[in-house]
Amino acid sequence: MKIAKLSDMIKGWFVGDFEPTLYKTNDVEVAVKSYDAGTYERKHYHKIATEITVVTKGTIRMNGEEYAVGDIIIMEPNEATDFYAVTDVENVVVKLPGANNDKYEV
């Protein structure tokens, strides 16, 4: 059995091909991410990975659309989005396959 703390992971990522990680693989990346209200990430896309975001707390805005608790957003390769935390937010992010250096800002 392995035990870890999410607080020891970088930006919430705990499965993937990076350090530290609880499970090292390039098949998938998984994170539990928290954002303070007002946090903004510039528009970006992935050439290889599909990114799935599940909102577990709060409200977010992606590409001008608002999403709240229980919403699941799937971004396919080459689909670009920005990210804005309307409120304090927590979400689960899954990227597959795991692909290092696959984030391209628009």
C-alpha positions in Angstrom: 0.0 0.0 0.0 1.2 3.5 -0.8 0.1 6.6 1.1 0.6 10.2 0.0 -0.8 13.6 0.7 -2.3 15.7 -2.1 -0.6 18.7 -0.5 2.8 17.1 -1.4 1.9 16.9 -5.1 2.6 19.7 -7.6 -0.6 21.6 -8.5 -2.7 18.6 -7.5 -1.3 16.2 -10.0 -0.8 12.7 -8.4 -0.9 10.2 -11.3 1.4 10.6 -14.3 4.9 10.8 -15.6 6.3 13.5 -13.3 7.8 13.9 -9.8 6.4 13.6 -7.3 3.7 11.2 -8.2 1.8 8.4 -6.5 1.6 6.3 -9.6 4.1 6.8 -12.4 2.6 6.3 -15.9 2.4 7.9 -19.3 -1.0 6.3 -20.0 -3.0 9.0 -18.0 -2.6 12.0 -15.8 -5.0 12.7 -12.9 -5.2 15.7 -10.6 -7.4 17.3 -7.9 -7.0 21.0 -8.4 -8.1 23.9 -6.3 -8.4 27.5 -7.5 -9.2 30.8 -5.6 -12.0 32.9 -7.1 -10.6 35.1 -9.9 -7.9 32.7 -11.0 -7.4 32.8 -14.7 -5.5 30.5 -17.0 -4.8 31.7 -20.6 -6.4 29.9 -23.5 -4.5 26.7 -24.4 -4.9 23.4 -26.1 -3.2 19.9 -26.2 -2.1 18.3 -29.5 -2.1 14.8 -28.1 -4.2 14.5 -24.9 -7.9 14.6 -24.3 -8.6 16.6 -21.1 -11.6 15.8 -18.9 -12.6 18.3 -16.2 -15.2 17.5 -13.5 -16.3 20.4 -11.4 -16.6 19.2 -7.7 -16.9 22.6 -6.0 -17.8 26.1 -7.2 -18.3 27.6 -10.7 -15.9 27.9 -13.6 -16.0 29.7 -17.0 -14.4 28.1 -20.0 -14.8 29.7 -23.5 -17.4 32.0 -22.1 -19.7 29.2 -20.8 -20.2 28.7 -17.0 -20.1 25.2 -15.5 -20.9 24.2 -11.9 -20.8 21.2 -9.5 -21.4 18.0 -11.4 -20.6 19.3 -14.8 -18.1 17.3 -16.9 -16.3 19.1 -19.7 -14.3 17.1 -22.3 -11.7 18.9 -24.5 -10.5 16.9 -27.4 -7.0 17.4 -28.9 -6.6 20.7 -30.6 -9.7 22.2 -28.9 -8.6 25.4 -27.1 -10.1 26.8 -23.9 -9.3 29.3 -21.2 -10.2 28.8 -17.6 -11.7 31.3 -15.1 -12.6 30.5 -11.5 -15.9 32.4 -10.9 -15.9 31.2 -7.3 -13.5 29.2 -5.2 -13.3 26.0 -7.2 -12.2 22.4 -6.9 -12.1 20.1 -9.9 -10.8 16.7 -10.9 -8.8 16.7 -14.2 -8.0 13.6 -16.2 -5.7 13.8 -19.3 -5.2 10.8 -21.5 -2.9 9.8 -22.7 -0.4 11.4 -20.4 1.7 13.6 -22.6 4.5 15.7 -21.1 5.0 19.1 -22.7 1.7 18.9 -24.5 0.3 22.4 -23.5 0.2 25.1 -26.1 -0.9 28.6 -25.3 -3.0 30.4 -28.0 
